[in-house]
Amino acid sequence: MLFSDAVEVLKNQYTDKYVKVDAARPELARFRDAVGQVKTVNMSGRALVQFLDYHLNVGWFDIDPS
């Protein structure tokens, strides 16, 4: 399977899903109690997540799905 095919699988699996991060990971601790929505998966295989009610932030954060 090509990497681009794997990215398409991830897109189908995660796009529009609501997620919470593993707050035990230091780089994600700031999102501890926030719920995010996966907007898409980029070509690097990272989920682009918008956190709802996170300091009124409209930005998307790229996060490793694992």
C-alpha angles and dihedrals in degrees: 000000000000119000090245089056090052090051090052089053090052091048091053091046099047112022112116092005121132114236144180123208130236097258091194087076106088095218090057100039093102089066092051099129100021126107115219135196120220107232096185143317117258126223089265088064094249122134116240104219130188112201114219116232092358101149088312087290118165094185126115119230122207110227132175106249092222 
